[in-house]
């Protein structure tokens, strides 16, 4: 085997290893997500006729109104969203979602969970927490067990509305209908459950350390770079730029631009360091949904 063939073989092995590890991680995330969602439903929400938002909320509402087994409703109501995901996202995503939803339906049908509490506030809080944890873990595994986001992505591509707008309108319609056909109190608890579930999803998907990207334009860029790297222990990227137009008018001076990604907990400290060096620095902040590679975690300060 030549050296080139050996390199190709090693590359194929590395890619296969990455694929297998990713598949194992996805399976674990989806399995834990299904179990968590099933626990939230059967241990809290279902025995007390509680509702949630999204497609799961529609399934729960249909269960309350018709007494059709939730296991069947979860699969049937999600089928259009699985088909949409196949067309709009990918075949793999649709397959994972179908497996996750089927697994959830089987858990709801055959796995027994104890009734945890009959206190309405605790039901709304912990039911929403475990359901949101399940949805978030499923997303981490590359699937969904609630098709709301799939619908929102599809509609947003064909209308001026954003994904957030569509999800909000979708849930307002569900809660309004619940208030009309059941009662206002049930709808209000459903809103509380949904809010807790959605926040839990964000926490599980994005983690406790929410990141912010910061771009700093300053004539004292090197001093700011040293403050980030030496005093804060962070990493930076120096971008080459040129002044354009600002409060001092047109300029054509070459200027370094500092780019860094930090946690929200470090943001105020960074602003303080920048203010000490250059109070007139131009600072742009952006929320970061996900990151990979680079030096994000702090290195030990010397």
C-alpha positions in Angstrom: 0.0 0.0 0.0 1.4 3.3 -1.0 1.6 6.3 1.3 -1.2 8.1 -0.6 -3.4 5.0 -0.3 -2.6 4.8 3.4 -3.6 8.4 3.9 -6.9 7.8 2.0 -7.5 4.7 4.1 -6.8 6.6 7.4 -9.1 9.4 6.3 -11.9 7.0 5.5 -11.4 5.4 8.9 -11.5 8.8 10.7 -14.7 9.8 8.8 -16.3 6.4 9.7 -15.3 6.9 13.3 -16.8 10.4 13.4 -20.0 9.1 11.8 -20.3 6.2 14.3 -19.6 8.4 17.3 -22.2 11.0 16.1 -24.8 8.2 15.5 -24.2 6.9 19.1 -24.5 10.3 20.6 -27.7 11.1 18.6 -29.2 7.8 19.7 -28.5 8.5 23.4 -29.8 12.1 23.2 -33.0 10.9 21.4 -33.6 8.0 23.8 -33.1 10.2 26.9 -35.4 12.9 25.3 -38.2 10.4 24.7 -38.0 9.1 28.2 -38.0 12.6 29.7 -40.9 13.7 27.6 -42.9 10.6 28.4 -42.2 11.1 32.1 -43.4 14.7 32.0 -46.6 13.7 30.2 -47.5 10.6 32.1 -46.1 11.6 35.5 -47.6 15.1 35.5 -49.6 16.4 32.6 -51.8 13.6 31.3 -53.3 12.4 34.7 -54.4 15.9 35.4 -55.7 16.9 32.0 -53.0 19.6 31.6 -52.0 21.1 28.2 -48.9 22.4 26.6 -48.2 24.5 23.5 -47.1 23.4 20.0 -48.0 20.2 18.2 -47.9 18.4 21.6 -50.4 20.9 22.9 -52.8 20.0 20.0 -52.3 16.3 20.8 -53.1 16.9 24.5 -56.1 19.0 23.6 -57.4 16.4 21.3 -56.9 13.8 24.0 -58.9 15.8 26.5 -61.7 16.4 24.1 -62.0 13.0 22.4 -60.5 10.5 24.9 -58.4 9.1 22.0 -55.2 7.5 23.3 -52.4 10.1 23.2 -50.0 7.6 21.8 -52.0 7.5 18.5 -52.6 11.2 18.5 -48.9 12.1 18.8 -48.0 10.0 15.8 -51.0 11.0 13.6 -50.8 14.8 14.3 -47.1 14.8 13.7 -47.2 13.0 10.3 -47.8 16.2 8.3 -44.8 17.8 10.1 -42.6 14.8 9.4 -43.4 15.0 5.7 -42.7 18.7 5.8 -39.4 18.1 7.5 -38.5 15.5 4.8 -39.2 18.1 2.1 -37.7 21.2 3.8 -34.8 19.9 5.8 -33.5 16.4 5.0 -34.4 12.7 4.7 -32.2 11.8 7.7 -34.0 14.4 9.9 -37.4 13.1 8.9 -36.3 9.5 9.6 -34.9 10.4 13.0 -38.0 12.4 13.9 -40.3 9.5 12.9 -38.3 7.1 15.1 -38.3 9.6 18.0 -42.1 10.2 17.8 -42.8 6.5 17.4 -40.6 5.7 20.4 -42.5 8.4 22.4 -45.8 6.9 21.4 -44.7 3.4 22.5 -43.5 4.8 25.8 -46.9 6.5 26.3 -48.7 3.2 25.5 -46.6 0.7 27.4 -44.3 2.3 29.9 -45.8 3.1 33.3 -44.8 6.2 35.3 -46.1 7.0 38.8 -48.3 10.1 39.3 -46.0 12.5 41.0 -48.3 15.2 42.3 -51.8 16.7 42.0 -50.7 20.3 42.9 -51.5 22.4 39.8 -48.5 24.7 40.1 -46.1 21.8 40.5 -47.7 20.0 37.6 -47.4 23.0 35.3 -43.8 23.6 36.3 -42.3 20.1 36.4 -44.5 18.8 33.6 -43.2 21.6 31.4 -39.6 21.1 32.6 -39.5 17.4 31.7 -41.3 17.8 28.5 -39.0 20.7 27.5 -36.0 18.7 28.5 -37.2 15.9 26.3 -37.8 18.2 23.3 -34.3 19.8 23.8 -32.5 16.5 24.0 -34.3 15.3 20.9 -33.1 18.4 19.1 -29.6 17.7 20.3 -29.9 14.3 18.7 -31.0 15.8 15.3 -34.7 15.2 15.5 -37.9 16.7 17.0 -40.8 15.2 19.0 -42.9 18.4 18.4 -43.3 19.6 14.8 -43.9 23.3 15.6 -40.5 24.4 14.6 -40.7 22.5 11.3 -44.0 24.2 10.5 -42.6 27.6 11.5 -39.6 27.2 9.2 -41.8 26.1 6.3 -44.2 29.0 6.7 -41.5 31.6 7.3 -40.0 30.8 3.9 -43.2 31.7 2.2 -44.4 34.7 4.3 -42.8 37.8 5.8 -43.2 36.3 9.3 -40.3 35.1 11.3 -40.0 31.7 12.9 -40.6 33.2 16.3 -43.7 35.1 15.0 -45.2 31.9 13.6 -44.6 29.9 16.8 -46.2 32.7 18.9 -49.3 32.9 16.7 -49.6 29.1 16.6 -49.6 28.9 20.4 -51.9 31.9 20.9 -54.5 30.0 18.7 -54.1 26.8 20.7 -54.4 28.6 24.1 -57.4 30.7 22.9 -59.2 27.5 21.7 -58.4 25.8 25.0 -59.9 28.7 26.9 -63.0 28.6 24.7 -63.7 24.8 24.7 -62.4 23.9 28.2 -61.9 26.9 30.5 -59.7 29.9 31.1 -57.9 28.4 34.0 -56.7 25.3 32.0 -55.5 27.7 29.2 -53.6 29.8 31.7 -51.9 26.7 33.2 -51.1 25.6 29.6 -49.4 28.9 29.0 -47.3 28.4 32.1 -46.4 24.9 31.1 -45.4 26.1 27.6 -43.2 28.9 28.9 -41.3 26.6 31.2 -41.0 24.0 28.5 -39.7 26.5 26.0 -37.1 27.9 28.4 -36.0 24.4 29.3 -35.5 23.6 25.6 -33.3 26.7 25.2 -31.3 25.6 28.3 -30.8 22.1 27.0 -30.0 23.1 23.4 -27.7 26.0 24.1 -26.4 25.2 27.6 -25.9 27.3 30.7 -23.2 29.4 29.2 -24.8 31.5 26.5 -22.2 33.0 24.3 -21.9 36.4 22.8 -19.7 37.4 19.9 -18.1 40.8 20.2 -16.5 42.9 17.5 -14.5 45.9 18.6 -13.3 48.8 16.4 -10.8 51.0 18.2 -7.6 52.9 17.6 -6.2 51.1 20.7 -7.1 47.6 19.4 -3.8 46.1 20.5 -4.3 47.2 24.1 -7.8 45.8 24.0 -6.5 42.5 22.6 -4.0 42.3 25.4 -6.7 43.0 28.0 -8.8 40.1 26.6 -6.0 37.6 26.3 -3.9 38.5 29.3 -6.4 39.9 31.9 -9.5 37.9 30.9 -7.8 34.7 29.6 -9.9 34.8 26.4 -9.2 34.2 22.8 -9.3 36.8 20.0 -9.1 37.0 16.2 -7.6 40.1 14.7 -9.4 41.2 11.5 -7.7 43.6 9.1 -10.0 46.5 8.3 -10.1 50.1 7.0 -12.0 53.0 8.4 -15.0 54.1 6.3 -17.3 56.7 7.6 -18.1 57.6 11.2 -18.7 60.6 13.5 -15.4 62.1 12.5 -16.4 61.9 8.8 -14.7 59.9 6.0 -11.4 58.1 6.8 -9.2 55.7 5.0 -6.9 54.6 7.8 -6.0 50.9 8.1 -7.3 49.6 11.4 -7.4 46.2 13.2 -10.7 44.9 14.3 -10.9 42.6 17.4 -13.3 39.7 17.3 -13.9 37.5 20.3 -16.6 35.1 21.6 -17.3 35.2 25.4 -19.9 34.0 27.8 -22.7 36.4 28.9 -21.2 36.3 32.4 -18.0 37.9 31.1 -19.6 40.6 28.9 -19.8 43.3 31.6 -16.2 42.7 32.5 -15.1 43.0 28.9 -17.1 46.3 28.6 -15.3 47.6 31.7 -11.9 46.7 30.3 -12.8 48.4 27.0 -14.0 51.5 28.7 -10.7 51.8 30.7 -8.7 51.7 27.5 -10.9 53.5 24.9 -14.3 54.9 26.0 -15.0 55.8 22.3 -14.5 52.3 21.0 -17.2 51.0 18.6 -18.5 47.7 20.1 -21.0 45.3 18.4 -22.5 42.4 20.3 -24.4 39.4 18.8 -25.9 36.4 20.4 -24.3 33.1 19.4 -26.5 30.0 19.2 -23.7 27.4 18.8 -19.9 27.2 18.6 -17.3 24.6 17.8 -13.6 24.7 17.8 -11.3 27.6 18.6 -10.5 28.7 22.1 -13.7 29.5 23.9 -13.1 28.1 27.4 -10.8 30.2 29.5 -7.2 29.2 29.6 -5.4 29.6 33.0 -4.1 33.1 33.4 -0.3 33.4 33.8 
